[in-house]
Amino acid sequence: MHPVPLSETGPPPPPFWGPAPPRRQPHRVLTVGAAVCGVLSLLIIGSDLGAGGFILGMALAVIPVPVYLVMALWLDRFEPEPAHTLAQTFAWGASVAVFIALLLNTLTDGVAQGVLGSEVAALFGSVVTAPVVEEVAKGLALLILFLELKDEFDGVIDGIVYAAMVGLGFAMIENVQYYGTAVQQGAETSALTFVVRGMLGPFAHPLFTSMFGIGLGYAREGHGRGSRVWAPLLGFALAVTLHSLWNLAASFEGWFFVGYLVVMVPSFLGVLILIHQSLRREGRIIRAHLEHLVHEGLIAPGELDRLCGVRKRLGASLDALMRGGVGKWRRRRELHRTASELAFHRWRVMRGLTLGADLDARREAEYLHRLRQLCRPGDEF
């Protein structure tokens, strides 16, 4: 597909979000499922805890979540995902995934107790069945997004961000159970539970599920046909393994902090390193697909450098805010977003991930039209 020439005249192209070929919207599936399963999950948990334990557990579980969400969303620096999809992915984790886990964990626990006895069944459920059931329940949301949102789920960073959303949603509701039960057992138990689950391990579920997200993202990036199969399978296996090791360490007194230091901390640091490398790769993608706009005079060479680096983007946004207030800052962020979406749109089309020739061309034209508006000669941020 060839870019629209800069000399094009006439009225601006119709926005690609206007009348266009229908597209499947997986977020609607997430919405319906979340609404039904969320109510059922809360009813089940509330009936076990009672009103007092449920209210206190919910308060303790919800209060820190906004902080964790901001930290997770900050990772997606170049092309932030649609807010409604992120919200509904979080809702899937907090409702559908929780409901599936409640049902299947209860069922498998009952079968295991009849076969293995209560003590062995408890350990088997914690280390074997629960990790598989819960990672399947959370991973379903990622799989739906991967299959249906080919124009949004671009790579490893997106896989990690979506995994963080579904994992935080799941952890929030799971913590309602843990906190509510701990409150009933006294202040000391409540404090210890909050430290372990709210401070030491708030990213446990996002970390587990990010393994599957990384596998899907790697497959999407096109590292050979074989990666489409082995990368998601390996990612899911790692998710279950990390989850199992976490639960195993927590099942034996004195081993929790050993497992935390030996397994969780290195895994978390490894994901951070991968995020850093993936961000650099995304910067190179943006440069490769926007560099010709410098030669055509649409954007300046210095502007391209700012668009391709996380730190330079942050610096440019801060400078726009300091010199021009919120209006200039918003316009700068719009430039960053539009340029990134154009670059990734071209990258997807180049690899055959298209929405159809007509819609691809309309998106290309709309992005270019918006860039011309944002990069008018003489305008400064």
Stockholm file with secondary structure:
# STOCKHOLM 1.0

chainA/1-381         MHPVPLSETGPPPPPFWGPAPPRRQPHRVLTVGAAVCGVLSLLIIGSDLGAGGFILGMALAVIPVPVYLVMALWLDRFEPEPAHTLAQTFAWGASVAVFIALLLNTLTDGVAQGVLGSEVAALFGSVVTAPVVEEVAKGLALLILFLELKDEFDGVIDGIVYAAMVGLGFAMIENVQYYGTAVQQGAETSALTFVVRGMLGPFAHPLFTSMFGIGLGYAREGHGRGSRVWAPLLGFALAVTLHSLWNLAASFEGWFFVGYLVVMVPSFLGVLILIHQSLRREGRIIRAHLEHLVHEGLIAPGELDRLCGVRKRLGASLDALMRGGVGKWRRRRELHRTASELAFHRWRVMRGLTLGADLDARREAEYLHRLRQLCRPGDEF
#=GR chainA/1-381 SS CCCCCTTCCSSCCCCTTSSCCCCCCHHHHHHHHHHHHHHHHHHHHHHHHHHHHHHHHHHHHHTTHHHHHHHHHTTCCSSCCCHHHHHHHHHHHHTHHHHHHHHHHHHHHHHHHHHHCHHHHHHHIIIIIHHHHHHHHHHHHHHHHHHHCTTTCCSHHHHHHHHHHHHHHHHHHHHHHHHHHHHHHCHHHHHHHHIIIIIISTTHHHHHHHHHHHHHHHHHTTSCTTHHHHHHHHHHHHHHHHHHHHHHHHHSTTCHHHHIIIIIHHHHHHHHHHHHHHHHHHHHHHHHHHHHHHHTTSSCHHHHHHHTCHHHHHHHHHHHHHHHHHHHHHHHHHHHHHHHHHHHHHHHHHTTCCSCHHHHHHHHHHHHHHHHHHTCTTCCC
#=GC SS_cons         CCCCCTTCCSSCCCCTTSSCCCCCCHHHHHHHHHHHHHHHHHHHHHHHHHHHHHHHHHHHHHTTHHHHHHHHHTTCCSSCCCHHHHHHHHHHHHTHHHHHHHHHHHHHHHHHHHHHCHHHHHHHIIIIIHHHHHHHHHHHHHHHHHHHCTTTCCSHHHHHHHHHHHHHHHHHHHHHHHHHHHHHHCHHHHHHHHIIIIIISTTHHHHHHHHHHHHHHHHHTTSCTTHHHHHHHHHHHHHHHHHHHHHHHHHSTTCHHHHIIIIIHHHHHHHHHHHHHHHHHHHHHHHHHHHHHHHTTSSCHHHHHHHTCHHHHHHHHHHHHHHHHHHHHHHHHHHHHHHHHHHHHHHHHHTTCCSCHHHHHHHHHHHHHHHHHHTCTTCCC
//
